[in-house]
Amino acid sequence: MKAYQVLLYYVYVPIENPEEYRDEHHLFCIEHNLLGRIIVSPEGLNGTVSGLAADCQAYMDYLHADPRFKKTAFKIDESEGHTFKKLHVRVKDEIVNSDLPVNPIVRTGKHLEPADFKQLLNDPDVVLVDMRSNYEHSLGKFKGAITFDMENLRELPAHVQEIEHLKDRKIVTYCTGGIKCEKASAYLLEKGFENVYQLHGGIIRYGIEEGGENFDGKCYVFDNRIAVEVNKVNPEIISSCHVCGTPSDRMVNCANAACNIHVPICENCGVTLEGACSDACKNHPDKRAYDGTGNYAIHSNHYNPLQGFRSLKKKEKV
């Protein structure tokens, strides 16, 4: 058993005074040495955090002790260490950016538990629809799933017509942890789709509980791991190196900060191009030092309830 854990969760529930709760929440994370990204919104919470197993358990207990969050479901994975370098607790209008005119607390697609989802995979009447962005589903997706050429969930309305002809079928949506599908499935219902389902807990939970069968490639995650294995039954690499075209599921950001394209690059090309996606980017004056991971921490201003906003650069000079 590994010493650290990674928690992925979301919960749609009204939160009054989100700024005040953000400070309380942030302080708890600091006191328990937790790192990660957490969004506090009037519509709920969305977070991924990492820490020692005992600290993660304290965090789950902390949320479940609050009546508003007692039904929060956590996806728990193990890790050798922290999967984040920083802690961000931010207040936003939505816990997942969508701008969709729906409220999943009122109406959303039917939840499918991982075991039930697995059974439906062989149903000829089922249509799987991936609700993630291009760079996510290009790295990994369920066999036969429909994908949309979109950068984020805000673009979903422009793509619904691509599945209009499937309105009489069982539409099963899925995403990384389930949060996007709460709104995406609700939107499909608003557009006249009647049999709309969603994979409860997303790809991550399906992999943990059911072995990830029929998920090809890796699942993109929003922490320092970048991508994780899901399928322990019949895995297959579906992505290829941006540079040489060989099969590769190693996602990196181009070392050239001015480019920063997020694509698969194999280890050999990573070494040859020093983390860049091309010779031009390798020789660009903004190229960052390559440490072999292709993951670069963003230097930005951070809010700490003990300090207010403080620049990292200023902090480094102290």
Solvent accessible surface area in square Angstrom, and as a share of the most:
residue,aa,sasa,rsa
1,M,191,0.85
2,K,87,0.37
3,A,62,0.48
4,Y,50,0.19
5,Q,22,0.10
6,V,3,0.02
7,L,0,0.00
8,L,38,0.19
9,Y,1,0.00
10,Y,27,0.10
11,V,21,0.12
12,Y,31,0.12
13,V,27,0.16
14,P,86,0.54
15,I,6,0.03
16,E,146,0.65
17,N,95,0.49
18,P,16,0.10
19,E,97,0.44
20,E,125,0.56
21,Y,11,0.04
22,R,34,0.12
23,D,44,0.23
24,E,91,0.41
25,H,0,0.00
26,H,6,0.03
27,L,55,0.27
28,F,33,0.14
29,C,0,0.00
30,I,58,0.29
31,E,122,0.55
32,H,46,0.20
33,N,100,0.51
34,L,2,0.01
35,L,45,0.22
36,G,0,0.00
37,R,113,0.41
38,I,2,0.01
39,I,36,0.18
40,V,0,0.00
41,S,0,0.00
42,P,70,0.44
43,E,38,0.17
44,G,0,0.00
45,L,0,0.00
46,N,28,0.15
47,G,3,0.03
48,T,21,0.12
49,V,0,0.00
50,S,0,0.00
51,G,0,0.00
52,L,81,0.41
53,A,30,0.23
54,A,78,0.61
55,D,25,0.13
56,C,0,0.00
57,Q,90,0.40
58,A,30,0.23
59,Y,0,0.00
60,M,14,0.06
61,D,76,0.39
62,Y,44,0.17
63,L,1,0.00
64,H,74,0.33
65,A,84,0.65
66,D,29,0.15
67,P,106,0.67
68,R,89,0.32
69,F,0,0.00
70,K,123,0.52
71,K,175,0.74
72,T,7,0.04
73,A,53,0.41
74,F,31,0.13
75,K,11,0.05
76,I,71,0.36
77,D,51,0.26
78,E,70,0.32
79,S,13,0.08
80,E,139,0.62
81,G,22,0.21
82,H,66,0.30
83,T,4,0.03
84,F,10,0.04
85,K,125,0.53
86,K,43,0.18
87,L,25,0.12
88,H,29,0.13
89,V,3,0.02
90,R,101,0.37
91,V,42,0.24
92,K,78,0.33
93,D,127,0.66
94,E,29,0.13
95,I,0,0.00
96,V,17,0.10
97,N,68,0.35
98,S,1,0.01
99,D,104,0.54
100,L,13,0.06
101,P,113,0.71
102,V,27,0.16
103,N,74,0.38
104,P,12,0.08
105,I,83,0.42
106,V,122,0.70
107,R,117,0.43
108,T,40,0.23
109,G,3,0.03
110,K,115,0.49
111,H,80,0.36
112,L,17,0.09
113,E,66,0.30
114,P,1,0.01
115,A,51,0.39
116,D,71,0.37
117,F,1,0.00
118,K,61,0.26
119,Q,138,0.62
120,L,35,0.18
121,L,38,0.19
122,N,130,0.66
123,D,37,0.19
124,P,122,0.77
125,D,54,0.28
126,V,20,0.12
127,V,13,0.08
128,L,16,0.08
129,V,0,0.00
130,D,0,0.00
131,M,1,0.00
132,R,1,0.00
133,S,4,0.03
134,N,36,0.18
135,Y,63,0.24
136,E,1,0.00
137,H,23,0.10
138,S,57,0.37
139,L,0,0.00
140,G,0,0.00
141,K,55,0.23
142,F,1,0.00
143,K,82,0.35
144,G,74,0.71
145,A,11,0.09
146,I,52,0.26
147,T,43,0.25
148,F,1,0.00
149,D,107,0.56
150,M,2,0.01
151,E,101,0.45
152,N,49,0.25
153,L,2,0.01
154,R,106,0.39
155,E,59,0.26
156,L,0,0.00
157,P,59,0.37
158,A,66,0.51
159,H,25,0.11
160,V,8,0.05
161,Q,111,0.49
162,E,78,0.35
163,I,0,0.00
164,E,73,0.33
165,H,139,0.62
166,L,18,0.09
167,K,68,0.29
168,D,116,0.60
169,R,73,0.27
170,K,57,0.24
171,I,1,0.00
172,V,0,0.00
173,T,0,0.00
174,Y,0,0.00
175,C,1,0.01
176,T,16,0.09
177,G,6,0.06
178,G,0,0.00
179,I,21,0.11
180,K,33,0.14
181,C,0,0.00
182,E,11,0.05
183,K,4,0.02
184,A,0,0.00
185,S,0,0.00
186,A,2,0.02
187,Y,13,0.05
188,L,0,0.00
189,L,22,0.11
190,E,100,0.45
191,K,93,0.39
192,G,41,0.39
193,F,3,0.01
194,E,137,0.61
195,N,59,0.30
196,V,2,0.01
197,Y,36,0.14
198,Q,1,0.01
199,L,0,0.00
200,H,45,0.20
201,G,4,0.03
202,G,0,0.00
203,I,0,0.00
204,I,19,0.10
205,R,50,0.18
206,Y,0,0.00
207,G,4,0.04
208,I,87,0.44
209,E,90,0.41
210,E,45,0.20
211,G,15,0.15
212,G,0,0.00
213,E,50,0.22
214,N,33,0.17
215,F,0,0.00
216,D,13,0.07
217,G,10,0.09
218,K,48,0.20
219,C,0,0.00
220,Y,24,0.09
221,V,9,0.05
222,F,93,0.39
223,D,10,0.05
224,N,51,0.26
225,R,71,0.26
226,I,18,0.09
227,A,19,0.15
228,V,22,0.13
229,E,137,0.61
230,V,4,0.02
231,N,9,0.04
232,K,150,0.63
233,V,86,0.49
234,N,55,0.28
235,P,91,0.57
236,E,92,0.41
237,I,86,0.44
238,I,65,0.33
239,S,11,0.07
240,S,57,0.37
241,C,5,0.03
242,H,90,0.40
243,V,62,0.36
244,C,70,0.42
245,G,46,0.44
246,T,65,0.38
247,P,101,0.63
248,S,9,0.06
249,D,25,0.13
250,R,54,0.20
251,M,8,0.04
252,V,3,0.01
253,N,28,0.15
254,C,0,0.00
255,A,0,0.00
256,N,5,0.03
257,A,49,0.38
258,A,70,0.54
259,C,51,0.30
260,N,65,0.33
261,I,64,0.32
262,H,36,0.16
263,V,20,0.11
264,P,17,0.11
265,I,1,0.00
266,C,21,0.12
267,E,118,0.53
268,N,121,0.62
269,C,17,0.10
270,G,1,0.01
271,V,109,0.63
272,T,92,0.53
273,L,11,0.06
274,E,77,0.35
275,G,2,0.02
276,A,0,0.00
277,C,16,0.10
278,S,41,0.26
279,D,95,0.49
280,A,79,0.61
281,C,15,0.09
282,K,63,0.27
283,N,117,0.60
284,H,65,0.29
285,P,126,0.79
286,D,73,0.38
287,K,49,0.21
288,R,68,0.25
289,A,92,0.71
290,Y,51,0.20
291,D,99,0.51
292,G,37,0.35
293,T,72,0.42
294,G,0,0.00
295,N,34,0.18
296,Y,38,0.14
297,A,46,0.36
298,I,133,0.68
299,H,115,0.51
300,S,41,0.27
301,N,96,0.49
302,H,30,0.13
303,Y,49,0.18
304,N,35,0.18
305,P,32,0.20
306,L,125,0.62
307,Q,97,0.43
308,G,26,0.25
309,F,149,0.62
310,R,78,0.29
311,S,26,0.17
312,L,35,0.17
313,K,134,0.57
314,K,139,0.59
315,K,110,0.46
316,E,115,0.52
317,K,175,0.74
318,V,141,0.81
